[in-house]
Amino acid sequence: MLSAYSMEAFLHLVAGVLLVGQCLFWVVMAVALGRETGAQESVRLLETINRGAWPPVGVPRALRLSLPVLGWCFLLALGATGGLLVARHAPFPDGLFAGHFGHVLAAKMALFCLLLVGHAIATFRPRRGIAFVNGALALLIVGVSALLRH
C-alpha cells in the first residue's frame, strides 16, 4: 500500500507531466502556425485553439473542459501537492528557504509563480511568444525539481 507521501509525490509528478505536455502542445502549435500562416492568422488560430475543449470526443460538450481550464486544473494540483510535500518536511529550524533544499525550492516556487502569470496571460491572449515562455518555464521547473534532494 502506498504511503501518503508516495501518493502525493505520484500525483505531483503526474500533474507535472500533464502540464509540461500541455505547454509543449502550445509550443508545437505556435511553431507550426508560425511557419504556415501570417502573424494575424496565427493569432486568430491560437485563439480558436484556446477555446477548444477536452476531451474532444466521448464526453458531452457541456462536461468538457477548455484548454485553459485544464491547465489551471494541472496548476492547482501541482500547487496543492507541492504544498503538501513541503509541509511533510517541516519544521525547518533555519527557515524554509535555508540551505540547498531551501534555495532550490525558492527557485522552483519563483519559476512556478512566473508560470502562473504566463498561464493567466495565455488564458485570455494566447500568443506565440507566451507559448514559448511557458514551455521554457515548464521545462526549467522540471530541471530545477531534479535538483531538490533532502
N, C-alpha and C positions, 0 to 999 in steps of 0.2 A: 504494500500500500504506500502511496506517495505521501510524503510529509507536506505540511502546509507550505514550507519554504520551497520544496521541489515543485509544487503546483503553481505557486506564484511565479517562480523563475520560468517554468514552462510557458505559462500564459504570457509573460513578458516577452519571451523570445518569439512566440507565435505572432503576437501583435506587432513586434518589431519587423519580422519577416513580411507580414502583410503590408505594413506601412511602407517599407522600402520597395516592395513590389508596386504599390500604387504610385510612389514617387517616380520609379523607373518607367512605369507606363506613361506618365506625363512627359518625361524626358523623351521617350521614343516618339510619342505623338508630336511633340514640339519640333523634333528634328525632322521627322517625315513631312509634316506640314510646311516647315520652313523651306524644304527642298522642292516641294511640289506646288506651292501656292505663293502668292504675294503676301505682303505684310497684313493688309486689311482682311484678305480672305482667311489667312491663318488665324487671326484673332477671332473672326466670326466662327470658324470651325472649332476652335478651342472652347469658345463659349457654348456651342452646341453640345460638344462632348461633355462639358461640365454639367449640363442638365440631364445627362444620361443617367439611367437607373441600373442598380444591380440587385439581384441577378437579372440578366437581360431576358431570360425566359424561365418558364416553370413556376413563377410566382405571380399572383395577381398584381397588376400595376400599382394599385393602392398600397401594397405592402412592400414595394421595392424602395431601396434607399438611393438617394442621389449620390454621385461620386464624392462630392464634398462632405456629405453627412457620413458616408462610410469612412472617410479619412478622419473625421472628428471622432468617430467611434474607436478607431485604432489609437488615436492620440489619447483619448480618455482612458482606454485600457492600459496604455503604456504609463501614463501618469499615475494611475491608481496602483498598478502592480509595482512600479518603480518605487513609489512611496512606501508600500508595504515592505518591499525588500530592504530599503534603507532603514525603516523602523526596526527591522529584525536585528540590525547591527547596533542599535542604541543600547546603552548610553555611549556617547562619545566624550570621554573625560576631557580631552583637549579641545573640543569643539567639533562640529560636524565637518568642517572643511579643513581640518588639520591633517598633516601627513600626506603620504602618497595617495591613499584612498580618497581622502577629502578633496585634494586638488583635482584629481581626475573626475570625481563626482561633480565638483563645481563646474568643470569644463563641460561635462556631459549635460548638466542642467542648463547651462548658458546656451549651448547649441540647441537643446530641446525648446527653450523659450524662443529662440530665433525661428525655429521650425514652426512653432505655434503662430508666430506673426506671419511667416511666409504662407502658411496654410490659410490663415484668415484672409490674406490678400488674394490668394488663388481661389478662395471660395466665391468671391464677388467679381474678381477681374483676372481670370486665367490668361496668362501671357507666357510666351516662350521663355523669357528671362526668369520669371519666377519659378517655372518648372525646373530650369537648370539649377537655380539656387536651392530649391527644396530637395532636389535629387542629391546635390552635393552635401547638403546638411544631413540628410538621412544617412548617407554613406559615412560621413565624418562621425556621426554619433555611434555607428556600429564600430568604427575603428577605435574611438575613444573608449567605448564599452569594453573592448577586448583588453584594455589596459587596467581595468578595475580588478583588483585582486585584494584579498584580505587574509 
